[in-house]
Amino acid sequence: MEEKLKEMIEQMRPYLIMDGGDIEYVKYEDNYLYVKLSGSCLHCMYQDNTINDFIFEYFKTEVPELAGIINVNL
């Protein structure tokens, strides 16, 4: 599962990078994917929309057991 999620993140990264942002895999635990947004995504007021409307929906189609995505700002 972890490798599939990492691969999906790599497929998504170019789209975020085009807007000055980026995404990094942190971990997968208890059906939650933990990611770290960076670049322009880090302080964007649409960060939650990006995670819930774009990223989660993309992952949910391939990983139906995924319960949610949590952004970890380290």
Secondary structure as UniProt FT lines:
FT   HELIX           2..18
FT   TURN            19..20
FT   STRAND          21..29
FT   TURN            30..31
FT   STRAND          32..39
FT   TURN            40..43
FT   TURN            45..46
FT   HELIX           47..49
FT   HELIX           50..55
FT   HELIX           56..62
FT   TURN            64..65
FT   STRAND          68..71
//
